[in-house]
Amino acid sequence: MNSQKAKVHYSEEFENMMISKANELESLGLTEGILDEKTLEGIKVYIDKVPAMCMYKVAMKKDAPVLAGKTICAGADSIL
């Protein structure tokens, strides 16, 4: 069987939300936190950690100076 990865497209709003939360976490010295408790309960943002249920992953480049060289992920360690 030929296995292919699915291509998923994320909105610019979601990506901006991820980067903003990652910047907030980095400034607080944290490596993970809830993305948005009101709308995305249970989904966390992780810095330099890939959760078991990863739905978004990006390696940050020079255009995000605070996060440059870090990997940002969204997802959860488990689903309840």
C-alpha positions in Angstrom: 0.0 0.0 0.0 1.3 3.4 -1.0 1.1 5.8 2.0 1.0 9.5 1.4 0.9 12.4 3.8 -2.2 14.5 3.7 -1.8 18.2 3.0 -3.6 20.4 5.5 -3.9 24.2 5.1 -4.2 26.4 8.1 -5.6 29.9 8.1 -3.3 32.9 8.5 -5.3 33.7 11.7 -4.5 30.3 13.2 -0.9 30.6 12.3 -0.7 34.1 13.8 -2.4 32.8 17.0 0.2 30.0 17.3 3.1 32.4 16.9 1.6 34.9 19.3 1.1 32.3 21.9 4.6 30.9 21.4 6.1 34.4 21.8 4.0 34.8 25.0 5.2 31.4 26.4 8.8 32.1 25.5 8.7 35.5 27.3 7.3 33.7 30.4 10.0 31.0 30.2 7.4 28.3 29.5 7.6 25.6 26.9 3.9 24.8 26.6 0.5 26.3 27.2 -3.2 26.3 26.2 -3.6 27.9 22.8 -7.0 29.6 23.5 -9.2 28.4 26.3 -12.4 29.9 24.8 -12.3 28.4 21.3 -9.7 25.7 21.2 -10.0 24.0 24.6 -7.5 21.2 25.1 -5.2 22.2 22.2 -1.8 23.4 23.4 1.2 25.1 21.9 4.5 23.5 22.5 8.0 24.9 22.0 10.7 22.4 21.0 8.4 19.4 21.8 6.2 17.3 19.5 3.1 16.1 21.3 1.7 12.6 20.5 -1.3 14.2 18.7 0.5 16.9 16.6 -1.7 18.8 14.2 0.6 21.7 13.3 4.4 21.9 13.3 6.7 24.6 12.0 10.4 25.4 12.4 10.8 29.1 13.1 13.2 31.1 10.9 15.0 34.4 11.3 11.8 36.4 10.6 10.7 35.6 14.1 13.8 36.7 16.1 12.6 35.5 19.6 11.7 32.1 18.3 14.3 31.6 15.6 15.6 28.1 15.5 12.8 26.7 17.7 10.1 24.2 16.6 6.5 25.3 17.4 3.8 22.6 17.5 0.1 22.6 18.3 -1.8 19.5 19.5 -2.2 17.4 22.6 -0.4 14.7 24.5 -3.7 12.7 24.6 -7.3 13.0 23.7 -9.9 12.6 26.5 
